[in-house]
Amino acid sequence: MIKEIIIPKEVDFICTELKDKRVKSRLMKVYNALVYKKGVTKGYFDVPSNYLKKVSSRYSKAIDTLIEYGVIDYKKTVEFSFETIFDDKKKEKKKYNADRGQCMKYKFLIDTTTGTNIEVDIDVDDIYKGNRWYNLTKKSLIELGLKPRIGRDNFSRRLHTNVTGTLGLKTDDDTTDINSYKDYCKGYYTIDGVTSQPRLVWLWLEEMGVYDEKFYNIFENDVDFYEYLMDNIYNITTRDMGKMLFLEWINGKGYSKEGKDGDDIRMMNKLFPIITTIIKSYKKDDYKDFCKMLQHRESKIWIDDLLENCPTDFGLTVHDSLIVKEEDGDKVLEYCKTKYPRLKFKKEMI
């Protein structure tokens, strides 16, 4: 697809230095892919290697060139060892951790918004078009009468479409705004994950070989996690309050809160001390790292597995749920239960 992009003078200079047309084309594709991932982010932004591989199998050469010419830089960490601990110049290495769901972070050292407009044969917007979840989503949005808007965030965690509320609900003529997917999908059914993220933490800890007795007992005995919080933390009186506290616990900076506002977080820390220690270690460099890891695992289940292999010709996802037709509800519910027997699912009409 022919697309118009802005080429800053620094990138244009690199292209004049390169003689091989294939190398130039690869550089342009990788540069544009980075701009696409950057979005409106200031500073470092996440760029997964799988994303760049879809742009070019030899993307690393283009990345090295952009770094060499001062167009981009990557986030680094200092590697300490007994031999180098007293060196003035510490050995730096790329900062990423696949096990934790942390990908490479890049930042632009130039202004990407000014330059020469040129037309190139690139279509980063449709980079996922080879995946069934993408094509199923597109087909389902069209069936709803929507002009498809489909994208995934910087580290491919969340799927953003017309119905998620992040890209806006509009009819195919772009004139009618809808407040919620619930307004547009009435009569359809959702297959929801019940206490989905707490259960993902439980299963992840199990994989890590970490045992927190109170936390494990909740799920081993099929106790509702949010009701457990209601029974054990005096300020938590509803399931919604329990959900909010859990999200603040895993997503927020809340460990340093003082006074009454920090009481609930401190209670969570006392209830689950081992998990709290692990969460703190994840947040050492960036307080968002733990929630990124959890969202990455969630997306692998809901988007890359359940939606990708959904046994229907209609399917959409909103966070930890699938939207399906009424006649497919029971089949998809059973499909989810069979795929992930240790997660809990429920079917509800929208």
C-alpha positions in Angstrom: 0.0 0.0 0.0 1.3 3.5 -0.9 1.5 5.7 2.2 2.8 9.2 2.7 5.3 9.6 5.6 7.5 12.4 6.9 11.2 11.9 6.4 13.4 14.2 8.6 16.6 15.6 7.1 18.7 13.3 9.3 17.0 10.2 7.9 17.2 11.6 4.3 20.9 12.1 4.8 21.3 8.4 5.7 19.5 7.4 2.6 21.8 9.4 0.4 24.8 7.6 2.1 23.3 4.2 1.4 23.8 2.8 -2.1 21.8 -0.5 -2.0 18.1 0.1 -2.8 17.1 -2.9 -0.6 19.0 -1.5 2.3 17.4 1.9 1.9 13.9 0.3 1.7 14.5 -1.7 4.8 15.7 1.4 6.7 12.6 3.3 5.7 10.3 0.5 6.7 12.0 0.1 10.1 12.1 3.9 10.7 8.4 4.2 9.9 7.6 1.2 12.2 9.4 3.0 15.0 7.5 6.2 14.4 4.2 4.2 14.4 5.1 2.6 17.8 6.2 5.9 19.2 2.8 7.5 18.7 2.5 10.5 21.0 5.0 9.0 23.6 7.8 11.3 24.8 11.0 9.6 25.7 11.5 5.8 25.5 8.8 3.6 24.0 8.4 -0.2 23.9 9.2 -2.0 20.6 8.9 -5.8 20.7 11.2 -7.7 18.4 8.4 -9.8 17.0 6.8 -6.5 15.7 10.0 -5.5 13.9 10.5 -9.0 12.5 7.1 -8.6 10.7 8.5 -5.4 9.2 11.8 -6.9 8.1 13.5 -10.1 9.0 16.8 -8.2 9.0 15.5 -5.2 11.0 18.6 -5.3 13.4 20.8 -3.9 10.6 18.5 -0.9 10.1 18.3 -0.4 13.9 22.1 -0.4 14.1 22.3 2.2 11.3 19.8 4.5 13.0 21.7 4.3 16.2 25.1 4.9 14.5 23.8 8.1 12.8 22.2 9.4 16.0 18.6 9.1 15.0 17.6 6.8 17.9 19.0 5.4 21.1 17.9 2.4 23.2 17.4 2.1 27.0 20.4 0.6 28.7 21.3 -1.0 32.0 24.6 -1.3 33.7 26.1 -4.8 33.9 28.0 -5.2 37.1 30.6 -8.0 37.8 33.4 -8.5 40.2 35.9 -7.5 37.6 34.2 -4.3 36.5 32.7 -3.1 39.8 35.5 -0.6 40.4 35.8 0.6 36.8 35.0 4.2 36.0 33.3 3.1 32.8 30.7 0.4 33.6 29.7 -2.0 30.8 26.3 -1.1 29.5 23.9 -3.6 27.8 20.5 -3.4 26.2 17.7 -3.4 28.8 15.0 -6.0 28.1 13.8 -9.2 29.8 11.6 -11.6 27.8 10.8 -13.6 30.9 9.2 -10.6 32.5 7.5 -9.4 29.3 9.8 -6.4 29.0 10.9 -5.6 25.5 13.4 -3.2 24.1 12.8 0.5 24.6 13.9 3.1 22.0 13.7 6.9 21.9 14.2 9.3 19.0 17.0 11.8 19.2 15.6 13.9 16.4 12.3 15.7 15.6 10.2 13.2 13.6 7.4 15.7 12.8 9.3 17.9 10.4 10.8 17.0 7.1 9.9 16.0 3.5 6.7 14.2 2.7 7.3 11.2 0.5 5.2 8.3 -0.7 6.4 4.8 0.2 5.0 1.3 -0.2 4.5 0.6 3.5 1.5 -0.4 5.5 2.4 -0.7 9.2 -1.3 -0.3 10.2 -2.1 -3.7 8.7 1.0 -5.5 10.1 -1.2 -8.0 11.9 -3.3 -8.9 8.9 -1.8 -12.3 8.7 -3.3 -13.2 12.1 -6.8 -14.7 12.3 -7.7 -12.6 15.3 -7.1 -9.5 13.2 -9.2 -10.7 10.3 -12.0 -12.0 12.6 -12.1 -8.7 14.4 -12.2 -6.8 11.1 -15.0 -9.0 9.8 -17.0 -8.7 13.0 -16.7 -4.9 13.1 -18.0 -4.7 9.6 -20.9 -7.0 10.5 -21.8 -4.6 13.2 -21.9 -1.8 10.7 -18.7 -0.2 11.8 -15.7 1.1 9.8 -12.9 -1.1 11.3 -10.3 0.6 13.5 -7.9 -2.0 14.8 -4.6 -1.5 16.7 -2.5 -2.9 19.5 -0.5 -0.8 22.0 3.2 -0.5 22.2 4.0 -3.9 23.5 1.0 -5.8 21.9 -0.8 -6.1 25.2 -4.2 -4.4 24.6 -6.2 -4.7 21.4 -7.8 -1.4 20.6 -10.8 -1.3 18.2 -14.0 0.6 17.7 -15.7 -1.3 20.5 -13.1 -1.0 23.2 -13.9 2.7 23.7 -10.3 3.8 23.0 -10.7 4.3 19.3 -14.3 5.5 19.3 -17.5 3.9 18.2 -18.9 5.2 14.9 -21.0 3.9 12.1 -19.6 3.4 8.7 -20.3 6.9 7.6 -18.3 8.2 10.7 -21.2 10.4 11.9 -22.9 8.5 14.8 -21.1 8.4 18.1 -21.9 5.5 20.4 -21.2 5.8 24.2 -20.3 2.1 24.8 -20.0 -1.2 23.0 -22.9 -2.2 25.2 -25.1 0.2 23.2 -24.1 -1.3 19.9 -23.8 -5.0 20.9 -27.2 -5.5 22.6 -28.4 -9.0 22.2 -24.9 -10.4 21.9 -23.1 -12.3 24.7 -19.9 -11.8 26.5 -17.7 -14.7 27.8 -16.0 -13.0 30.7 -13.1 -14.0 32.8 -14.0 -14.1 36.5 -11.4 -12.5 38.8 -9.2 -12.9 35.8 -6.1 -10.9 36.8 -5.8 -12.2 40.3 -6.0 -15.7 38.9 -3.3 -14.9 36.4 -1.1 -13.8 39.3 -1.8 -17.1 41.1 -0.9 -19.2 38.0 2.2 -17.1 37.3 3.4 -17.5 40.9 2.9 -21.2 40.6 5.0 -21.3 37.4 7.7 -19.4 39.3 7.6 -21.9 42.2 6.6 -19.2 44.6 4.2 -20.1 47.4 2.1 -17.5 49.3 -0.2 -19.6 51.5 -3.1 -17.1 51.9 -3.2 -16.2 48.3 -3.0 -19.8 47.1 -5.8 -20.9 49.5 -8.2 -18.4 47.9 -8.0 -20.0 44.5 -7.4 -23.6 45.6 -10.7 -23.4 47.6 -12.5 -21.5 44.8 -13.1 -18.4 47.0 -14.0 -15.2 45.2 -10.9 -13.0 45.5 -12.8 -9.7 45.8 -15.1 -11.1 48.4 -12.1 -12.3 50.3 -10.8 -8.7 50.3 -14.2 -7.5 51.6 -14.0 -10.0 54.5 -10.4 -9.1 55.4 -10.0 -5.4 54.8 -12.4 -3.2 56.7 -12.6 -0.4 54.2 -13.5 -2.7 51.3 -17.3 -3.1 51.3 -18.0 -3.9 47.6 -16.5 -6.1 44.9 -15.8 -3.0 42.8 -13.8 -1.6 45.6 -11.9 -4.8 45.8 -11.1 -4.7 42.1 -9.9 -1.1 42.4 -7.7 -2.0 45.4 -6.2 -4.9 43.5 -5.5 -2.7 40.5 -3.8 -0.1 42.6 -1.8 -2.8 44.3 -0.3 -4.2 41.1 -0.4 -1.0 38.9 0.3 1.9 41.2 3.1 3.5 43.2 1.1 3.0 46.3 3.7 1.6 48.6 4.8 5.0 49.9 1.4 6.3 50.7 1.0 7.8 54.1 -2.1 8.1 56.3 -5.6 6.8 55.8 -5.2 6.7 52.0 -2.5 4.1 52.3 -4.2 1.8 54.8 -5.8 -0.5 52.3 -2.5 -1.0 50.4 -0.7 -1.7 53.7 -3.3 -4.3 54.5 -2.8 -5.9 51.1 0.9 -6.0 51.8 0.3 -7.7 55.1 -2.2 -10.2 53.7 0.2 -11.3 50.9 3.8 -10.4 52.0 5.6 -12.7 49.6 3.7 -11.5 46.5 4.2 -7.9 47.7 8.0 -8.5 47.8 7.9 -9.8 44.2 5.8 -6.9 43.0 8.2 -4.4 44.6 11.1 -6.1 42.8 9.3 -5.7 39.5 8.6 -2.1 40.1 12.2 -1.3 41.1 13.1 0.2 37.6 9.6 1.2 36.5 6.4 0.9 38.6 4.5 -0.1 35.4 6.6 -3.2 34.8 4.5 -5.6 36.8 1.2 -4.6 35.2 2.9 -4.7 31.8 3.9 -8.3 32.4 0.4 -9.2 33.6 -1.3 -7.5 30.7 1.1 -9.3 28.3 0.1 -12.7 29.7 -3.5 -11.7 29.6 -3.3 -10.7 25.9 -1.5 -13.9 25.0 -4.6 -15.8 26.4 -7.5 -13.6 25.2 -6.1 -12.3 21.8 -3.4 -14.6 20.6 -5.1 -17.8 21.7 -8.8 -17.6 22.5 -9.7 -15.0 19.8 -7.2 -16.4 17.3 -8.7 -19.8 17.6 -12.3 -18.9 18.4 -14.6 -21.6 16.9 -17.0 -19.1 15.3 -17.2 -16.6 12.4 -17.9 -13.7 14.7 -15.8 -12.6 17.7 -14.5 -9.5 19.4 -12.5 -8.9 22.5 -12.7 -6.3 25.2 -10.0 -6.8 27.8 -10.7 -10.1 29.5 -13.8 -11.0 27.6 -15.0 -12.2 24.2 -18.1 -10.8 22.5 -20.0 -13.5 20.5 -23.4 -14.1 19.0 -26.2 -15.6 21.1 -26.2 -18.9 19.2 -22.5 -19.3 19.8 -22.4 -18.4 23.5 -22.5 -21.9 25.0 -20.0 -23.3 22.5 -17.5 -20.5 23.1 -18.0 -20.7 26.9 -17.2 -24.4 26.8 -14.2 -23.8 24.4 -12.7 -21.3 26.9 -13.3 -23.6 29.9 -11.6 -26.5 28.0 -8.6 -24.4 26.9 -8.0 -22.9 30.4 -9.6 -25.1 33.0 -7.9 -23.3 35.9 -9.4 -19.9 34.9 -13.1 -19.1 35.5 -15.5 -17.9 32.8 -19.1 -16.8 32.8 -21.6 -16.0 30.0 -23.7 -12.9 30.1 -26.1 -11.1 27.7 -25.1 -7.6 26.8 
